[in-house]
Amino acid sequence: MRQGTICIEGGYTPKNGESRMIPIIQSTTFKYDTSEDMGKLFDLEASGYFYSRLQNPTTDLVAAKICALEGGSAAMLTSSGQAANFFAAFNICSCGDHIIASTAIYGGTFNLYNVTLRKMGIEVTFIDPDCTDEELEAAFRPNTKMVFGETIANPSLVIFDIERFAKAAHAHGVPLVIDNTFATPINCRPIEWGCDIVTHSTTKYMDGHDATVGGAIIDAGRFDWMAHKEKFPGLCEPDESYHGLVYAEKFGKEGAFITKATVQLMRDLGCTPAPMNAYLLNLGLESLAVRMERHCSNAQKVAEYLQSDENVAWVQYPGLPGDKYYDRAQKYMPKGTCGVISFGVKGGRAAAEKFMMNLKLGIIATHVADAHTVVLHPASSTHRQLSDEELIACGVKPDMIRLSVGIEDVQDIIDDLKQALKA
């Protein structure tokens, strides 16, 4: 099935007389006839459900749809995108390990890797996504366990060179992890370009309606953990909490990563999505392909307008010919990138704040990538925990406005921007 059809039909096929919509299994526990039946679940000798902190039928069906959209082998939902990015790293890394991460990533993820993971003894080297091959090679260490980047960086809109970083990661026997939130699998499928693990904040375009916070992790099922077993003891050595089970042997390349993240990390950390939230996410997924087409169409027209307005200092949008990342966007996302534009208002930070105050349709909100047009000044909000040096390293200028173009009538969006800029 093609992407637009998977959005509607993927993950769930009702049988005769069953619910047409994914059912909401709003239950913490599941009944079994014998202790032996339940024991097989605890020993991972049988598939099924016993406690919704680990797995739930509703969330698994939605995860299966996202897995199909990304072209992966297995997937899981988490309670947020931050939880997904944490799980993706902590499922591979432990105290004493090392990660290479792009500098051009969401401020919250930068903080997660730069502060929280360091407290756990996991070192992170941040590297410019446009670094030279020599600089990239020099960043690897014997204890490097993964490479991380964002398909389209939030909010700098840097397009990550997936193929290049995948080649470098694999040459060192480690997986490439990509956050694909902004592009969504409608516009880019990182697995097709060599990515091993894909993450999402499903709170954004996938939900698309400000309704639910959530995250997802998708495994490509291609990385051979056992071929590099000395690097990944968590996956390739016995887990004594499951009677010495070895995930990579028991579940193979296709299932080891997600199984471990589910039965070990979700078991112990409990970043569990609610079944009702998964149900609402599925409603958003059904229109994802249609909405992304409209988001990209609207954003293209808005970006072209902003380029022509005398009150705008600069515009960054990968869909604009002449943009630094235009050619790379054409390679990885020929159907479009996303609905997010970065630009600056002449007059700097003060002018930017005044512009935002005069908007009538566009709203000032922390959120991004949903049906409504939303604006944000990252330096004073999402990225305010970063120093000026860190802001610049992340590609966030002090005067930057992040404009998330919604799916309203594009002329109304342009008219609103025009009057606010004039004011």
Buried (B, 14 or more C-beta within 10 A) or exposed (E): EEBBEBBEEBBBEEEEEEEEEBBBBEBEEBEBEEEEEBEBBBEBEEEEBBBBBBBBBBBBBBBBBBBBBBBBBBBBBBBBBBBBBBBBBBBBBEEEBBBBBBBBBBBBBBBBBBEBBEEBEBBBBBBBBBBEEEEBEEBBBEEBBBBBBBBBBBBBBBBBBBBBBBBBBBEBBBBBBBBBBBBBBBBBBBBBBBBBBBBBBBBBBBBBBEBBBBBBBBBBBBBEBBEBBEBBEBBBBEBEEBEEBBBBBBBBBBBBBBBBBBBBBBBEBEBBBBBEBBBBBBBBBBBBBEBBBBBBBBBBBBBBBBBEBEBBBBBBBBBBEEBBBBEBBBBBBEEBBBBBBBBBBBBEBEBBBBBBEBBEBBBEBEEBBBBBBBBBBBBEEBBEEBEEEBBEBBBBBBBBBBBBBBBBEBEEBBBBBBEBBEE
